[in-house]
Amino acid sequence: MAISGIITRIAAAAAVATLGAAPALAQQPIKIFDSHLHYNHQGPAPFFALEQVLDTFKRNNVGGIVANSRPNRGTQMLVEAKTPGLWVVPFIRPYRVESDVQTWSEDPAIFAMIEEEYKRGYYKGVGEFHIYGETAQRPLVRKTVDFATERDLFVLAHCDERALAIMLANNPKAKMIWAHTGFSTAVEQVRDFLDKHPALMMELSYRSGIAEGGGISPEWRALFARYSDRFLLGSDTWINQRWSSYGSIMTGYRDWLGQLPAEQATRIAYGNAERIYGGKMPD
């Protein structure tokens, strides 16, 4: 075996011990639906074996996931596993390789791939895809959003405020999920989007400003009080380190969910996912 192969195996073995560790789970057992998850294949096989990630969900009381992966084979594997106790909601990701992140919106082959993948018959959404500013006006972006909307699919978009506004204006019926809720977009702007677009959902991975010094900030507490039915949680396991930190990510969510009224926390943790995706978290 080549030295590089030995190093890779050693790294993977070491990661097994820490993948998704959740020491606080017993104290904070609220179940979570992970609405932004990638099981990517960085080479001929994913860095973490399927059995490892499935065990990570179980140990962290994650009973459901939106799977979107690069390439889509990772999502297919999660669907095909038919794991007891795990509800998988698959999305078509318009990426085959990493470079597609920059070029997908101008590549007709990507749209052809979306059409072909949809024929599998089980997809509930398209995305996550990345788009910014006026590039959201590109014909293939509009075509992709229209394709999803015409088939009652969700659209998971990693975008800035301008691109989001363009896509919603071009297709007001789109079932849009704003990945990361803009990362650091001002809460006033987030509220404005929610006010103007009743079907828009917000996904909270990497979102800054929610908790300050361990407590929920007043502006986010007010936003959740008004719109607890519009938020979703996600891990965004786009790199291996996010898998290794999976338990900490879920513990972080549970820390501030525990500071909300129970009905708000339940909606954000999994109730909203049950409502919009049309299913139930496993017992």
Secondary structure in CASP SS format (residue, H / E / C, confidence):
PFRMAT SS
TARGET T0000
AUTHOR 0000-0000-0000
METHOD secondary structure of the structure
MODEL  1
M C 1.00
A C 1.00
I H 1.00
S H 1.00
G H 1.00
I H 1.00
I H 1.00
T H 1.00
R H 1.00
I H 1.00
A H 1.00
A H 1.00
A H 1.00
A H 1.00
A H 1.00
V H 1.00
A C 1.00
T C 1.00
L C 1.00
G C 1.00
A C 1.00
A C 1.00
P C 1.00
A C 1.00
L C 1.00
A C 1.00
Q C 1.00
Q C 1.00
P C 1.00
I C 1.00
K C 1.00
I E 1.00
F E 1.00
D E 1.00
S E 1.00
H E 1.00
L E 1.00
H C 1.00
Y C 1.00
N C 1.00
H C 1.00
Q C 1.00
G C 1.00
P C 1.00
A C 1.00
P C 1.00
F C 1.00
F C 1.00
A C 1.00
L H 1.00
E H 1.00
Q H 1.00
V H 1.00
L H 1.00
D H 1.00
T H 1.00
F H 1.00
K H 1.00
R H 1.00
N C 1.00
N C 1.00
V E 1.00
G E 1.00
G E 1.00
I E 1.00
V E 1.00
A E 1.00
N C 1.00
S C 1.00
R C 1.00
P C 1.00
N C 1.00
R H 1.00
G H 1.00
T H 1.00
Q H 1.00
M H 1.00
L H 1.00
V H 1.00
E H 1.00
A H 1.00
K C 1.00
T C 1.00
P C 1.00
G C 1.00
L C 1.00
W E 1.00
V E 1.00
V E 1.00
P E 1.00
F E 1.00
I E 1.00
R C 1.00
P C 1.00
Y C 1.00
R C 1.00
V C 1.00
E C 1.00
S C 1.00
D H 1.00
V H 1.00
Q H 1.00
T H 1.00
W H 1.00
S H 1.00
E H 1.00
D C 1.00
P H 1.00
A H 1.00
I H 1.00
F H 1.00
A H 1.00
M H 1.00
I H 1.00
E H 1.00
E H 1.00
E H 1.00
Y H 1.00
K C 1.00
R C 1.00
G C 1.00
Y C 1.00
Y C 1.00
K C 1.00
G E 1.00
V E 1.00
G E 1.00
E E 1.00
F E 1.00
H E 1.00
I E 1.00
Y C 1.00
G H 1.00
E H 1.00
T H 1.00
A H 1.00
Q H 1.00
R C 1.00
P H 1.00
L H 1.00
V H 1.00
R H 1.00
K H 1.00
T H 1.00
V H 1.00
D H 1.00
F H 1.00
A H 1.00
T H 1.00
E H 1.00
R C 1.00
D C 1.00
L C 1.00
F E 1.00
V E 1.00
L E 1.00
A E 1.00
H E 1.00
C E 1.00
D C 1.00
E H 1.00
R H 1.00
A H 1.00
L H 1.00
A H 1.00
I H 1.00
M H 1.00
L H 1.00
A H 1.00
N H 1.00
N C 1.00
P C 1.00
K C 1.00
A C 1.00
K E 1.00
M E 1.00
I E 1.00
W E 1.00
A H 1.00
H H 1.00
T H 1.00
G H 1.00
F C 1.00
S C 1.00
T C 1.00
A C 1.00
V H 1.00
E H 1.00
Q H 1.00
V H 1.00
R H 1.00
D H 1.00
F H 1.00
L H 1.00
D H 1.00
K H 1.00
H C 1.00
P C 1.00
A C 1.00
L C 1.00
M E 1.00
M E 1.00
E E 1.00
L C 1.00
S C 1.00
Y C 1.00
R C 1.00
S C 1.00
G C 1.00
I C 1.00
A E 1.00
E E 1.00
G C 1.00
G C 1.00
G E 1.00
I E 1.00
S C 1.00
P H 1.00
E H 1.00
W H 1.00
R H 1.00
A H 1.00
L H 1.00
F H 1.00
A H 1.00
R H 1.00
Y H 1.00
S H 1.00
D H 1.00
R H 1.00
F E 1.00
L E 1.00
L E 1.00
G C 1.00
S C 1.00
D C 1.00
T C 1.00
W C 1.00
I C 1.00
N H 1.00
Q H 1.00
R H 1.00
W H 1.00
S H 1.00
S C 1.00
Y H 1.00
G H 1.00
S H 1.00
I H 1.00
M H 1.00
T H 1.00
G H 1.00
Y H 1.00
R H 1.00
D H 1.00
W H 1.00
L H 1.00
G C 1.00
Q C 1.00
L C 1.00
P C 1.00
A H 1.00
E H 1.00
Q H 1.00
A H 1.00
T H 1.00
R H 1.00
I H 1.00
A H 1.00
Y H 1.00
G H 1.00
N H 1.00
A H 1.00
E H 1.00
R H 1.00
I H 1.00
Y H 1.00
G C 1.00
G C 1.00
K C 1.00
M C 1.00
P C 1.00
D C 1.00
END
